[in-house]
Amino acid sequence: MASAAEQMAANMSWGAFGKATELRQRIFFTIGLLIIYRLGTYIPIPGIDGTALREFMDQAQSGIAGVLGMFTGGALSRMGVFALGIMPYISASIIVQLLSSMWEPLKQLKKEGEQGRKKINQYTRYGTVLLATGQAFALANSLLAGDLVQQDLGSMFFIAACVITLVGGTMFLMWLGEQITARGIGNGISLIIFVGIVAEIPAALAQFLASGRSGAISPAVIIGVLVMVVAVIAFVVFMERALRKIHIQYPRRQVGMKVYDGGSSHLPVKVNPAGVIPAIFASALLLLPTTISTFSSGQAGPVMSVILAYFGPGQPLYLLFFTAMIVFFTFFYTKEVAFKTDEVADNLKNQNGFVPGIRPGKKTAEYLDYVVTRLLVLGSAYLAAVCLLPEILRSQLAIPFYFGGTSVLIVVSVTMDTIQQVQSHLLAHQYEGLIEKSQLRGKKRSKKAPSRR
């Protein structure tokens, strides 16, 4: 039998959405900020030679530049003010989270609650500025070396303007993401990446179909790719909704002379508690050393040449490191952020709940850790398969990056998460409406009741 929440979710309609004023404001606020982000991807950096850049990107689109363009919403191919995208912030978040699990001062900050979280977020912002400055400086020098800058500009002026513009663009994107998370709907950082991918899909699809019309790709391959994308989407939806329910029992309790049955419930644990974060983190770290090398491939030294040769998309080392980082971040993010077994066990103990046959406290934490570890083996294998199988096929065929496993995983996961948050806001609004109605009925009854003298 469906629960009350499920019944309310099934009965939700556009009428309920129209009455949820706060939800509408959040959605419009989110859409407005995302439009600002998309406009910023078309504003070029001062001093860029548009013709030379376009010729260079046409040649590099099939390589690592295609992946970078996917994560920046096409801003890198147009060398817009958001060319670095949100990746410096994601990289800084990875570094700070890794340090917070190994370095004692940051460990203590995590235990300080909201105040400690604010300090850690501040350190993440400082790290974002440092990483963005380093990447922007290297990118500016690479653009100069690749003759992609207007000839009448001085090198020092261009480097200064480029660094200031790119760092400012990244920090503005970080601020947009935080505002969407706090005052909008959904996770702001994930939505920015999501919108960047979705906005470029029509052009990528048109280019892909044009290749079929020109004979570069056979119709059988086009049909096979479209079927593969649909199959991957269905598989991602199935796995993201998959749960392992842990039975929780509550003891009987006595209130006065009455004994109440404690009842039971289930603790749902997702097969992939980390969601799309491992794929984004792995992509961010894997693309970090090759972001700049793309623009200086002609003047690259032996080290950069090796990186471009062996760490390009579809190469064996690229696939190996991608798999290893996906598995690592799946386990790390789940156990350190998404599902902390010690905290869950303590909460169950405080609520007098227990797993049948398992003692509360430490034994429950060990049992939960055992269950979660087994689930993460399956979850990490699922993420690696979804991200790598299309990459392998794409490396053999002329398939755009936007049809790859990582982009499909991000689009589907972010869409499901955003819809779930919209439903949660609608349910909260309906519950508030029911409470207000019951209060009004109580007031009317009290007014109609005859007064006693």
Stockholm file with secondary structure:
# STOCKHOLM 1.0

chainA/1-453         MASAAEQMAANMSWGAFGKATELRQRIFFTIGLLIIYRLGTYIPIPGIDGTALREFMDQAQSGIAGVLGMFTGGALSRMGVFALGIMPYISASIIVQLLSSMWEPLKQLKKEGEQGRKKINQYTRYGTVLLATGQAFALANSLLAGDLVQQDLGSMFFIAACVITLVGGTMFLMWLGEQITARGIGNGISLIIFVGIVAEIPAALAQFLASGRSGAISPAVIIGVLVMVVAVIAFVVFMERALRKIHIQYPRRQVGMKVYDGGSSHLPVKVNPAGVIPAIFASALLLLPTTISTFSSGQAGPVMSVILAYFGPGQPLYLLFFTAMIVFFTFFYTKEVAFKTDEVADNLKNQNGFVPGIRPGKKTAEYLDYVVTRLLVLGSAYLAAVCLLPEILRSQLAIPFYFGGTSVLIVVSVTMDTIQQVQSHLLAHQYEGLIEKSQLRGKKRSKKAPSRR
#=GR chainA/1-453 SS CCCHHHHHHHTCCHHHHHHCHHHHHHHHHHHHHHHHHHHHTTSBCTTBCHHHHHHHHHHHTTTHHHHHHHHTTTHHHHTBTTTTTTHHHHHHHHHHHHHHHHCHHHHHHHTTTHHHHHHHHHHHHHHHHHHHHHHHHHHHHHHHHTTCBCTTSCHHHHHHHHHHHHHHHHHHHHHHHHHHHHHSSSCHHHHHHHHHHHHHHHHHHHHHHHHHHHTSSCHHHHHHHHHHHHHHHHHHHHHHHCEEEEEEECCCEEETTEEECCCEEEEEEESSTTTTHHHHHHHHHHHTTTTTGGGGSSSCCHHHHHHHHHSSTTSHHHHHHHHHHHHHHHHHHIIIIICCHHHHHHHHHHTTCBCTTSCTTHHHHHHHHHHHHHHHHHHHHHHHHHHHHHHHHHHHTTCCGGGSHHHHHHHHHHHHHHHHHHHHHHHHHHHHHHHHHHHHHHHHHHHHSCCCC
#=GC SS_cons         CCCHHHHHHHTCCHHHHHHCHHHHHHHHHHHHHHHHHHHHTTSBCTTBCHHHHHHHHHHHTTTHHHHHHHHTTTHHHHTBTTTTTTHHHHHHHHHHHHHHHHCHHHHHHHTTTHHHHHHHHHHHHHHHHHHHHHHHHHHHHHHHHTTCBCTTSCHHHHHHHHHHHHHHHHHHHHHHHHHHHHHSSSCHHHHHHHHHHHHHHHHHHHHHHHHHHHTSSCHHHHHHHHHHHHHHHHHHHHHHHCEEEEEEECCCEEETTEEECCCEEEEEEESSTTTTHHHHHHHHHHHTTTTTGGGGSSSCCHHHHHHHHHSSTTSHHHHHHHHHHHHHHHHHHIIIIICCHHHHHHHHHHTTCBCTTSCTTHHHHHHHHHHHHHHHHHHHHHHHHHHHHHHHHHHHTTCCGGGSHHHHHHHHHHHHHHHHHHHHHHHHHHHHHHHHHHHHHHHHHHHHSCCCC
//
